[in-house]
Amino acid sequence: MTPENAGEFTAAGQELLQLITPAGERISHPEFDFWVKDITDEQLCSLFEDMTVIRRIDVEATALQRQGELALWPPLLGQEAAQIGSGRAMRADDFVFSSYRENGVAYCRGVDLTDLLRVWRGNASGGWDPYSINMATPQIIIGAQTLHATGYAMGIQNDGADAVAVTYFGDGATSEGDVNEAMVFAASFQAPVLFFCTNNHWAISEPVRLQSHIHLAERATGFGIPSLRVDGNDVLAVMAATRLALDRARRGGGPTFIEAVTYRMGPHTTADDPTRYRDANELEDWAAKDPISRLASLLDRKGLLTAELQQQVQGKADSVAAEMRRGCTTMPDPQPMDVFKHVYSTPNSWLERQQDHYARYLASFGDPAGAVSEEGAR
């Protein structure tokens, strides 16, 4: 498949796209090799570093939560290839609408590491300025971000631009009305949006086989949206599928649905105990398909997994984790009047009246901070 006929891609199919086996063997694919033919050995090493770094971020954030520094954390352990493969396929002007687990995608977009933690520490209602990295702040309401992405994509379409809106959601979200409504609109208006479904097999404690007796990718065809099933633990396969879908959208081909088949190795969040509902044998089976080990095996086959590379990658991961921990533990506590910040883009009398009443309320306790905050708010 070439750029000339990418817009004609319509098949859902049962095939699971794979370019790297769990043993690290590179498989040739007649259609999808084209989309990663430019990936050099140096770039493979860079993808390996990216996945190692975001796993280290995830481990560090989980430790911070266990140590009482964060209220909650949604681990991405096992889903590194799905996030890095798709995240590195996008252009800077594409816009991402994610769920709460795509911290690896945020890393690809250039998010400040401290901003990853603000919400989970309870210090802010949003982590970052969406327009600074072209990524909306994580959506907690399951599936709502798909509607946001479709609306944004329709705006791109009206502007005559060739950027793409990319929305991430889990297998559980495909049963939500928002996701289905978003696909109706995207298909009807042929909006340039990529629906990226991370099928990690568990919607909290509900297995995917319970909510769908067909592949999730097949659901999209009912809306007239072309779909792909890809091995979500294969970073090259994910990148190839994402590049194809993005190219198709840029050329006016409309939306695409990608089902990245992967596995949530950790808990749904740090408040969850997966041992209560998940078979340990299942976890062991998927551990053998680990995305980082898979790419490491490929690099080893190519003679690229040197001690120098491993030391460099580990050093970067440790450095990033230390920076994130430092940013978390030194994050200033929010002040009472901060609740009024970033509510509206411009001041208005209704909000100012609430600020005044709240400042007076704080002052009634003899808290000088209330008076200072009131002056600052004005």
Summary of the structure (lengths in Angstrom):
residues: 378
radius of gyration: 22.0
end to end distance: 59.0
largest distance: 73.5
contacts: 1280
relative contact order: 0.16
helix: 52%
strand: 10%
